[in-house]
Amino acid sequence: VGQRISTRASGGLLRQLAPPSRVTDFPKGSMPWPITANASTALPSLLSSVPQLEPALRLLRREDHGASGTFISNGQSTTAEHVSVCTMSRTERCDLSGMAPDSPWLVRPGGKTRCIFTTTTPYQFEVIRGDRDKLLLFFQGGGACWDEPSTSFPACSTGAFPQGTRGGVFDRANPDNPFRAYTIAHVLYCDGSVFGGNVTRQYRDPSGSPVRQAGYENARSVLDWVYGQQAAAGTLASPLASLVVSGCSAGSIGAQIWADHALNRLPHVAAAVVPDSYAGVPSPRAGGGGARVLAAFA
């Protein structure tokens, strides 16, 4: 992944992850779901044809090891690592060119984005500036909340917590990390809908407000920011020399949902999609757990 990888090598996987229509075509209240039954055999085939993916996958599995600290629900770090915040507006685009290299930044896009509860942080995504021509689009993990009991528990992350610059693929100091020089757009996760939900629930959050799952809007806000950075002079290169779309656990589903959209919109020389720890292959049996979760966000 750290080297140039032919799009032909990943094409078999990407074709099987491609949705039947553009993600933007899905109406309110629906959830794009591109996975086919053949996807379960696609990743082993890709790994055998691209051996350099193996060490990258090992790093992905250690994503949360050595993390820079515990981040509380308002998005502020409890450690000494400074996290800068930029709030987007009509006059503020939060351009990559204005961010210090190799430091975590939080971008708050506003609009229709939000976390599942009104009592936690506003939606925000994390950016770590690196090389202009290399981009890692990483979808954060964090469980899922698909009904009132799972939300009350909760079985999902309810705040958008940044990772910082240590641990796994985020580690800028590890010489074995093939992504240490990449610009990282980290799609943070706080609504429990595996990056595809657009639904208001009948049940309420701790403040008494209706639970709202806006994973579609959250993910789309990050991609729109990335597209804007590639279009602006002096920010991301066009084409990118290397584009990697990845994610862990619930973020693996996010990577699979949004990969086609990102690869179609971002000009690149080489690309790879690396979904880690979850293959989105719903069981054909009626009432399967995966099917129940997916139907819950429609």
Rosetta blueprint (number, residue, H / E / L):
1 V L
2 G L
3 Q L
4 R L
5 I L
6 S L
7 T H
8 R H
9 A H
10 S H
11 G H
12 G H
13 L H
14 L H
15 R H
16 Q H
17 L H
18 A L
19 P L
20 P L
21 S L
22 R L
23 V H
24 T H
25 D H
26 F L
27 P L
28 K L
29 G L
30 S L
31 M L
32 P L
33 W L
34 P L
35 I L
36 T L
37 A L
38 N L
39 A H
40 S H
41 T H
42 A H
43 L H
44 P H
45 S H
46 L H
47 L H
48 S H
49 S H
50 V L
51 P L
52 Q L
53 L H
54 E H
55 P H
56 A H
57 L H
58 R H
59 L H
60 L H
61 R H
62 R L
63 E L
64 D L
65 H L
66 G L
67 A L
68 S L
69 G L
70 T L
71 F E
72 I L
73 S L
74 N L
75 G L
76 Q L
77 S E
78 T L
79 T L
80 A L
81 E L
82 H L
83 V L
84 S E
85 V E
86 C E
87 T E
88 M L
89 S L
90 R L
91 T L
92 E L
93 R L
94 C L
95 D L
96 L H
97 S H
98 G H
99 M L
100 A L
101 P E
102 D L
103 S L
104 P E
105 W E
106 L E
107 V E
108 R E
109 P L
110 G L
111 G L
112 K L
113 T L
114 R L
115 C L
116 I L
117 F L
118 T L
119 T L
120 T L
121 T L
122 P L
123 Y L
124 Q L
125 F E
126 E E
127 V E
128 I E
129 R E
130 G L
131 D E
132 R E
133 D E
134 K E
135 L E
136 L E
137 L E
138 F E
139 F E
140 Q L
141 G L
142 G L
143 G E
144 A L
145 C L
146 W L
147 D L
148 E H
149 P H
150 S H
151 T H
152 S H
153 F L
154 P L
155 A L
156 C E
157 S L
158 T L
159 G L
160 A L
161 F L
162 P L
163 Q L
164 G L
165 T L
166 R L
167 G L
168 G H
169 V H
170 F H
171 D L
172 R L
173 A L
174 N L
175 P L
176 D L
177 N L
178 P L
179 F L
180 R L
181 A L
182 Y E
183 T E
184 I E
185 A E
186 H E
187 V E
188 L L
189 Y L
190 C L
191 D L
192 G L
193 S L
194 V L
195 F L
196 G L
197 G L
198 N L
199 V E
200 T E
201 R E
202 Q E
203 Y E
204 R E
205 D L
206 P L
207 S L
208 G L
209 S L
210 P E
211 V E
212 R E
213 Q E
214 A L
215 G H
216 Y H
217 E H
218 N H
219 A H
220 R H
221 S H
222 V H
223 L H
224 D H
225 W H
226 V H
227 Y H
228 G H
229 Q H
230 Q H
231 A H
232 A L
233 A L
234 G L
235 T L
236 L L
237 A L
238 S L
239 P L
240 L E
241 A L
242 S E
243 L E
244 V E
245 V E
246 S E
247 G E
248 C E
249 S L
250 A H
251 G H
252 S H
253 I H
254 G H
255 A H
256 Q H
257 I H
258 W H
259 A H
260 D H
261 H H
262 A H
263 L H
264 N H
265 R H
266 L L
267 P L
268 H E
269 V L
270 A L
271 A E
272 A E
273 V E
274 V E
275 P E
276 D E
277 S L
278 Y L
279 A L
280 G L
281 V L
282 P L
283 S L
284 P L
285 R L
286 A L
287 G L
288 G L
289 G H
290 G H
291 A H
292 R H
293 V H
294 L H
295 A H
296 A L
297 F L
298 A L
